[in-house]
Structures are given as structure tokens and as C-alpha cells.
Amino acid sequence: MNDKAADAKTAQHLARNLASLRHVRALTQDALAKAAAVPRSTIATLESGAGNPSLAVLVKVAAALGVPIDELLASPRALVRRWVAADVASRTKGRGVTIRPLVPEPVPDEMMEVMDFAPGAVMAGTPHLPGTREFFTCLEGAVNLMVAGERYALGEGDVLAFPGNLAHSYQNADALAPARGVSVVVLAKAGV
């Protein structure tokens, strides 16, 4: 294969992969362009297969999509990516609550996290914009949620939905056993 044919094949891979990754993330060309700090016409040109981007543009677009550059340029394959547990960042919040993302790629307008509660652990929630909805599912043990001063006791399998802009907190109801839950926050759009 000559250089010209190889360049055309790479441009086709970039076009297909870029459009696919953008659609998976529910991003418009304009939204991706803003996130990558490039003109929208650059994204359109790349997705048409006519682009010949600089390394700097590839780095910006890959970063905005949360993928390595090679995923943009790779030949078509199933969009499969595996993260080992050590690669999924977790953080400790409150007293004894470990939080890690349920989905380690950016998901527009949503936050999804697994919450592990040490025995008796307590954590204050972070209020969001009005219009935000939060859903907490208790997976193991028992978790008490305080929402706007009212207590809700959740057992395994119970789900509580509430306005995310209200003051809220989480507490493992058991002082001797751990608990686990999943929090899904559907963010309100700014200005809506």
C-alpha cells in the first residue's frame, strides 16, 4: 500500500471512529468542537474523511472525548475498552464513604457512582442546580438518606429519587456492617 492510500485509510478510520465516539457520548459537532477548543468546521472535516489534522488537534479532540489518540486512528473494531479496577479512580468522602465512577467515561448530563459505606459511615451530599434529579439504589446493607430534613431508610434493592438541589446526606444505618449503593445524578441543563 502506498503512502497516499495509507493516509486515505487512516482518514477513513478517523472519520468513522470520531463520529461513532461523538454519537455514543450524545455530543453534537458543535459541542465537541467547544470541548476540544477547535472550530466546528474542523470536526465536520475530520468526520467527512477529508481532514489531515495536526497532532495538536488530535490531542485536543481525543482529550475532549476521553480516549487515547490511537482509539481515534485505529482500524474499525468493536468499541470495547477494559479498565482494571486499579485504573478506575476512587475517592473518599465524608467519614468512611468511598466513591468510584460506575462508568469511567464521560456521560453527558449524568454522574453515576458506586458508593461503599464503612460501618456507620456518614457523608453530606453536594447540592446541584435546580431541576437535577438524583436516584440512589441500595445494593447491600441499609442506608439512611436525609433529604431536606426528612429521613428515608433504604434496604437492599430500594431506590429513592429526589431533587438534587435539596440538602441531603447519606449514612450507613449499620454500625457493624458495610453497605453499598449506586448514585445516578441526572444533571439539569444550565439556563433551563
C-alpha positions, -999 to 999 in steps of 0.1 A, spaced: 0 0 0 15 34 -9 16 64 14 -14 81 -2 -36 50 2 -24 45 38 -32 82 45 -67 78 30 -74 47 50 -63 65 83 -85 94 74 -115 70 69 -107 53 103 -106 87 120 -138 98 104 -157 66 114 -142 65 149 -148 102 156 -184 101 145 -191 69 165 -174 82 197 -192 115 194 -226 98 189 -220 74 219 -215 105 240 -245 123 226 -224 152 215 -231 175 186 -203 185 164 -206 220 179 -204 206 215 -174 185 207 -157 214 190 -162 236 220 -150 209 244 -119 204 222 -114 242 216 -113 237 179 -136 252 152 -168 232 144 -157 230 108 -126 211 119 -148 183 134 -170 183 103 -140 180 80 -125 152 101 -158 133 101 -160 136 63 -128 118 59 -112 148 42 -92 160 72 -55 159 77 -53 171 113 -22 182 132 -11 162 162 -22 191 184 -58 189 170 -58 151 175 -47 155 211 -74 181 218 -102 160 202 -91 128 220 -89 146 253 -124 161 248 -137 125 241 -118 110 270 -100 85 247 -64 78 237 -53 91 203 -49 55 190 -86 49 195 -93 77 171 -70 63 144 -74 26 149 -89 4 122 -126 -4 128 -133 -28 156 -158 -32 183 -157 -2 206 -146 -22 236 -124 -9 263 -115 -26 296 -104 -8 327 -88 -28 355 -101 -18 390 -68 0 398 -74 23 368 -108 35 379 -101 63 403 -119 62 436 -120 89 463 -130 90 499 -156 115 510 -172 122 543 -164 98 571 -158 63 556 -175 66 522 -155 55 491 -169 67 458 -159 55 423 -175 61 389 -198 34 377 -190 44 341 -154 56 338 -160 76 306 -178 109 305 -215 106 301 -232 139 291 -255 153 318 -251 124 342 -230 112 371 -231 76 380 -211 64 411 -208 33 433 -207 43 469 -191 19 495 -200 27 531 -179 16 560 -199 6 591 -216 38 605 -201 59 576 -217 94 570 -214 117 540 -230 150 531 -243 152 495 -234 181 472 -265 201 461 -268 206 423 -286 230 401 -324 232 404 -340 206 381 -314 180 388 -327 145 398 -308 120 420 -315 83 422 -299 62 449 -302 24 448 -292 5 479 -274 -26 468 -262 -41 501 -269 -34 537 -290 -4 548 -286 32 541 -304 62 556 -308 92 533 -317 126 548 -334 148 521 -345 183 532 -346 172 568 -366 141 562 -351 106 568 -356 77 543 -345 42 554 -334 21 524 -328 -16 524 -313 -38 497 -330 -31 464 -348 0 475 -345 31 453 -350 68 463 -354 96 438 -352 132 449 -345 167 437 -307 170 437 -307 207 446 -320 199 481 -297 194 511 -291 157 515 -268 132 533 -261 95 534 -255 73 564 -248 36 567 -276 25 591 -255 -3 605 -226 4 628 -212 -31 624 -215 -40 587 -206 -22 554 -232 -10 529 -231 -3 492 -253 17 468 -253 33 434 -260 70 429 -272 83 395 -275 121 391 -292 135 361 -279 170 358 -302 199 350 -291 219 319 -278 253 329 -303 281 320 -332 256 317 
